[in-house]
Amino acid sequence: MLKDITIGQFFPGDSILHRMDARFKIIITALFIAMLFSADTIIGLIPGIVFMAVCYALSKIPFRLMLKSLKPIIPIILFTSVLNLFFLDGVVLFRIGFVKITYYGIEFTVIMILRIAALIAGSSLLTYTSSPISLTDAVESLLSPLKKLRFPVHELSMMMSIALRFIPTLIEETDKIMSAQKARGADMESGGLLHRAKALVPILIPLFVSAFSRAMELALAMECRCYQGGEGRTRLKELHSKGADYLGLTIAMLFLDATVLVDLLL
Amino acid sequence: MENIIEIKNVNFRYQNADEEDTGVNVLERINLNIKKGEFVAVLGHNGSGKSTLAKLCNAILLPSSGVVLSYGMDTSNEQNLFDIRKKIGMVFQNPDNQLVATVVEEDVAFGLENIGVPGEEMRKRVDDALKAVDMYEYREHAPHKLSGGQKQRVAIAGIIAMKPECIVLDEPTAMLDPRGRTEVMNTIRMLNRDFGITIVLITHYMEEAAEADRIVVIDDGTVMLDGKPESVFSKVSLLKSVGLDVPQVTELMFRLKEQGLPAHTHIITEEAAFDLLYKLLK
């Protein structure tokens, strides 16, 4: 069950999007989010959604993967749409008892749903098409101006990449500990919320203890391999920006302009 | 031949969490020289101090008294740290806890990135190291999907990419299944034979130690025996008295000898044992 968690999943491939500089992909994702949030009408969302569709088509990522990325947020979408649908004021469409539905409520709800769905599906594309390492490298490179303010940029990206490296290892370990506790009669599937939360304690404590000892050993191994922080480090895969990256960035900017324009005109 | 690691009159004691002296010497008056190109196995049971000894070699631990010279550099001098660790690589027991990156080749490159090797040369050294341990085809895999033996070979590749002259391995096979153990032992032997890398192998498997040129037996913080495998393992009763075993073949020879047969405990390989038994039975 724990193996289903796919944070920052990466699907190796050789599409234009895969080959793009990860720094540009991050900036374009930010522009895409700006598109979604600067739109106040359904029509205003169209450029953003078209942009996302084009990106998906270019990435050659199967359509069902996009749907899969949306699955975990269905409860959130349902919750917010119910709230928006029933509690927004405006021209009343119809009314049952004290529940009323307004035109504005419906429009706003549709915008909400589209916006959240596009947000998740679009930004998932970033991790689908970029390896974790290239992403952490890109974050390090994009944040590097902060180094002047003594912000530990290299350390941050190192932490990110180690965290990514150990997610599967720790998931495996959690599975093992759970089995071990179940074999000793631990009951984790029944009882109320409080009871289940309590049942997690005998899993979390050994997990934390082992995570700390792993951290100690890893630190030692890193020291033995001459790790001394970010100073003077080189890279196996340097990030290189190409013409195509600037082209992609320009296109994303044009789409953002289109969104703003549509919103102004309507 | 020249000594690359010289351990002179070393005592070592750990400090507890409050930085107070524990008062117990883990290592006592150790004198040991490792020669260039040697394959040395360090044997000892749990708590004998053999891992501590390994960590003294590349300045992870510093002696409480005495001197450790690695390639003539004093390990207690902080300025030598970088140079010592470039020359002496270290591989640990748990392969999971020494792999840093999410992709095999990125992990092999980690040490090279740290010492600032330029991109193109790095690519070549990473590929060569992966080919040397026979893991080249896995270069784009995620480490957590590999078997224990494969992970340990990737860890070794990460060390040899840095072109060390000596590798200290601290029980590298302890957490592996028999197949992984064979893979790793073959790799270690190949590094010593073909690359001329000095190997210090900390182990508690007698069969692994038997493959070395020289065995150092550590018991209770002191060097108990030091010599060729044949002569070390021939002291069967002494080894047993400190809770160590001898290879199965040697054990067999020991028992045959006890029964008055003309066997001798210098025999540590299956071939030699076979020859002797064949002669006896003919």
Boltz contact constraints between the chains, C-beta under 6 A:
constraints:
  - contact:
      token1: [A, 132]
      token2: [B, 102]
      max_distance: 6.0
  - contact:
      token1: [A, 133]
      token2: [B, 106]
      max_distance: 6.0
  - contact:
      token1: [A, 164]
      token2: [B, 102]
      max_distance: 6.0
  - contact:
      token1: [A, 165]
      token2: [B, 102]
      max_distance: 6.0
  - contact:
      token1: [A, 168]
      token2: [B, 144]
      max_distance: 6.0
  - contact:
      token1: [A, 169]
      token2: [B, 96]
      max_distance: 6.0
  - contact:
      token1: [A, 169]
      token2: [B, 144]
      max_distance: 6.0
  - contact:
      token1: [A, 214]
      token2: [B, 97]
      max_distance: 6.0
  - contact:
      token1: [A, 217]
      token2: [B, 97]
      max_distance: 6.0
  - contact:
      token1: [A, 218]
      token2: [B, 97]
      max_distance: 6.0
  - contact:
      token1: [A, 221]
      token2: [B, 92]
      max_distance: 6.0
  - contact:
      token1: [A, 221]
      token2: [B, 98]
      max_distance: 6.0
  - contact:
      token1: [A, 224]
      token2: [B, 90]
      max_distance: 6.0
  - contact:
      token1: [A, 225]
      token2: [B, 110]
      max_distance: 6.0
  - contact:
      token1: [A, 225]
      token2: [B, 111]
      max_distance: 6.0
  - contact:
      token1: [A, 226]
      token2: [B, 85]
      max_distance: 6.0
  - contact:
      token1: [A, 226]
      token2: [B, 114]
      max_distance: 6.0
  - contact:
      token1: [A, 226]
      token2: [B, 115]
      max_distance: 6.0
  - contact:
      token1: [A, 227]
      token2: [B, 114]
      max_distance: 6.0
  - contact:
      token1: [A, 232]
      token2: [B, 116]
      max_distance: 6.0
  - contact:
      token1: [A, 233]
      token2: [B, 113]
      max_distance: 6.0
  - contact:
      token1: [A, 234]
      token2: [B, 113]
      max_distance: 6.0
  - contact:
      token1: [A, 234]
      token2: [B, 116]
      max_distance: 6.0
  - contact:
      token1: [A, 236]
      token2: [B, 109]
      max_distance: 6.0
  - contact:
      token1: [A, 236]
      token2: [B, 122]
      max_distance: 6.0
  - contact:
      token1: [A, 238]
      token2: [B, 119]
      max_distance: 6.0
